[in-house]
């Protein structure tokens, strides 16, 4: 039998790892939790302050950090390699030892295994794409159902009061969770849930990349802001009166900005209102905002921090809250 290649062995380990994802992911990302068919956690590599943008599919092993365009992969071997800063071979060998698979010998030698043909690979990838499209369609239908049964959000909702913003176009379920609409080409395709403590999650299996939450209407020649979170967008909309689209995270800014440029052309003055993650390595908010501005031929602005502003503040809503509370104290 033909000796398998290293990529084939890595792929085999990834298949076994996926079957035990419920065991491995809590070990690798212990601060995470299961949300539907995803494991959602902080990205420990870039020092996330909170969970929300980093998720791993329990069905396919695909993982993605929507706040970092470079952080994504198709299986659990690539995930472990990313988390421990190693090559995929080293990660596959670590999983092999952890699960006692015996795929790699004591010296790293490979055992003979059946190969996946090119045709089989193409069929598998086509099936995965079809499954993903079907999940996206099913989630869009569920999002529309929940949106229709919800009522307009209560201005006294704890999250809205904590952020000092109006409910705008949000809705609220009977249990108290806020619904943030996520659109694609003007159509509702997903929802973000926000509970009274500010915890957020998307409908599991729904589309996130390229989606946005709109505030206000784009009419004629106007200025259009693109930002990360919804509360930041609500703050910008209230203070400027301009329409805003919220990309929900840094990694989605470029996709949304380019979509807005393609949709509205030169009729809008496109402005990226970036987060300033001053305490995070590499300042992912600024990095993503600058990249989005270049790709979409847009302007970019950041909060202007007074000299005594705390370093943990990072976005326009943070600045608004700090200035408001400081004013009230005096």
N, C-alpha and C positions, 0 to 999 in steps of 0.2 A: 504494500500500500504506500502511496506517495506520502512523504513526510510533509505535514502541514506547515504553512508559513507562520511567522510570528503574528501578523495581522489576523489570521484565521483563529489562532489560539486566543488572542485578546477578545475577539468577537464571541468565542465560545464562553469565556469567563463572564463576559457581559451578559450573556443569556442566562447563565446560572445566577448571577448577581441579581438580575431583575426578579427572579422567582423568590428571592429572599429580601427584597427591598424593604419590607416592613421591619426586618431585623437590622439591616445595615444602616439605613438612613438615620434612625435614632442614635446610633453609635457615632456616626460621622457628624451629624448636625443635632446634638442633643437638646438644643433650645427650640427646636422646631415642633410643629404639630401637624397632624393629618387633617386636611381640609378636602373632603370629597375624595377624589382620586389623585391628590397631590400632597407632597410633603413640603410645607412652607416654613421657611426659617430665615434667620439673619444670614447674610453672606459674611462668614467669618474671615474671608480673605481680604475684603476691603473695609472691614470694621463697621458693618452696618450698625446703626443705632437701634433699629427696630426691623421686625420682619414685614414682608409685604411684597417686595419685588423679586425675591429669589424663591423659585419653586422647582420641584422635581416631580415628573409624572410617574406615578406608580404603575401605569399601564405600559409605557414605552421606555422609561428610563431617561427620556429627554429632560434636560434641565436648562434653565435660562435665568439670567439676572437682567430684568428689564431696565435696571439703572446702570448697566454696563454693557455696551454693545459687544465687547470682546469676550464676555463671560457666558458661554453657552456650549452645549454638547449634546450628543445623541444617545449616550448610554452611561451606565454607572461607573464604568472604568474611567472614562474621561472625566467624570465628576470627581472621583477620588484623586486622580492625577492633578486636577485643578486645586482641590482643597489642600493637598499635601505638597504641592509644588514639585511634582516629579514627572517623569515620563509615563506614557501609558503602559509600557511593558512592566515597569516597577509597580504601578498600581494594580495591574492584572495579577502579578505574582503575589502581591499582598492579599488580594481577595481570594486567590487560589489557596493560599495558606490558611486564611481565616475560615473558609468554608470547607477545607480539607477535600478539595476537588481532585487533586492529583493531576491536573492538566500539565503543570510544569514539574519536572523532577527536581531532586535536591540540587542539581547543578544548573538548573534552568533548561534542561533538555526537554524537548517536546515529545509527547506520545502521538501515535498516528491516529488521525481523526478524519472523518469525511469532510470534504471541501464543499463550500457553497459556490455553485456555478454563477457566472455573470448573469445568466438568465434568471436564476433563482433570486439573486440580489435585486435585480430590477423589479421583479414581481413583488418581492417583499416591500420594497420602498414605495411602489405604486399602491399597494394595499394600505400601507401606513398613511399615505397622503389622503386616500379615499376615506379611511376611518376618521382622520382629523377633520376633513370637510364635513362629514356626517355629524360629528360631535359639535362642530361650530354651528351647524344649522339647527340642531336640537336645542342647544343653549340659547340661540336667538329666539326660538319659539317660546322657551321657558321665560326668558327675560321679558318678552312682550306680555305674557300672561301675568307675571308678577307686577309689571308696571301698570297694567289696566286695573288690577284689583287693589292697588295701593291708593292712599289718599295724599293730598298735598301735605308736605312736611310741616310740622309744628314749629313755629319760630322759637318756642321755648325748649326745643330738644337740647339735651345737655351738650351734645357735640357742637351745635350751632352757637350756643351761648359761650362755650369755652373758646371758640374761634372768633366770636363777636362778628358773625356774618349772618346775612339774611338767607332764608331757605332757597331763594331764587326758584329754580325749576325742579328742585328735589321732591321726591315723594317718600312716603313712610308706610311701612307695613304695620299691621295691627300690634305686633309684638314690640314695636318701637324702633326697629332698624331703619335707617335711612337708605334710600335707593338713589345712587348716582348713575344716570344714564350714560352708556358708552356707545358711541355711534361710529359708523363707517359709511362714508359717502352719504351722510344724512339719514341713515337708517339705524335703528336701535339693534345692536347685536349682542350686548352684554350689560351687566350691572355690577357696580361696586356696592357692597353692603358696608355700612358704618354703624356700629352699635353705640350705646350711650357712653362707653368708656373710650371711644375713638378707635377701637380695633376695626381693621378693614380687611375685606377679602372680596375676590371676584367670584362670579358663578363658575364653579369648577368645570374645566373643559372648554370654556368659552374663549373667544378670540380677545386678545389684549393688544398685541402688536399692531400699531397703525390706527387704533381706535382713539377716540377723544370724547370729552364731555363739553358741550357748547354752553356758553353763557352769553345771552344777547344775540342779536341778529346782525349779520354782515349785509349792509345795504349801501350800494354805491361805492364811492371812493372813501375809504375810512382806514383807521388804524386797527389792526387786529393783533392781539397779544396771544402768544402761545406760552404756556407755563407747565409746571409739573402737576402739583396736587390741586384738588378741587377747592379747598379753603383758600389757597393762594389765588386761584382764579376769581373766586367770589370777592376777595379783597380788592384785586385789580379792577374788576368790573364796577364795584361800588365807588372806588376813588377816581376812576377815569371816565366812566360812562361808556367805554369802548367795549366791543365784543371781545370775548376771550374763548379760547379752546384749551382745555386741560388735558395734557397728555398722560397724566396719572403717575408717571415716573420719568427719571432722567433718560433712561435708555430708549424711551419712546418719542422723545422730543423731535429728533431729526425726521423720523417717518411722518409724524403729524405735521411738522412745519412744511415739509416738501409736498404733502397732500394739499395743504392750504394754499401753497403757491401755485400748484397745478390747477386747483379749482377756481381760484380768484384772480390769478395772474397779477398784473401790475395795478389792478384796481385797489389793492390793499397795501398799506404800509405795514409790512410784517415785522413784528418785534418779539424776540424771544426774551421773556422775563425769567431769567435763570435763578436757580438757588445758588447760594454761596456757602458750600459745605466746608467752612474754614477749619473744622476740627477733624475732617476725614482725610485720609491719605490720598493725595492726588486731586483733592477737591472735585469729586465726580460731578457735582452740580454745575460748576463753571466749565469743566471739560466738555460735558454733554451739550450745554447751551452754546458754547463757542462752535462746536462741531455742527450743530443744527443751523446756526446762523450762516455759516459758510455754505452748507449744502443747499439752503433755501434762499440764499441771497437776501438775508434779513438783518435787521439791526438787533443788538442785544443790550439788555440793561440788567443791572443787579441792584439789590437794596443798598442804599447809602447808609453805612453804619456810623452813628455818632461815636466819638472816641470812647465813651463809657458803656457802649452796648456790650452785653455779655457775648462771649465767643460762641455759645451754643445756639444762638439765633442764626437761622440760615435762609429764610425766605421772606417774602413780602408780608405774609400774614404774621410771622414772628415779629417783624419790625412794627407792624400796626399794633399788635397786642402790647408790646413793650412800651411803645410811645403812649398808648392810651392809658395804661395802668400807671405809668410814671406821671402823666398829666393829672390823673385823678388823685394820686398821692399828694400832689402839691395844691 
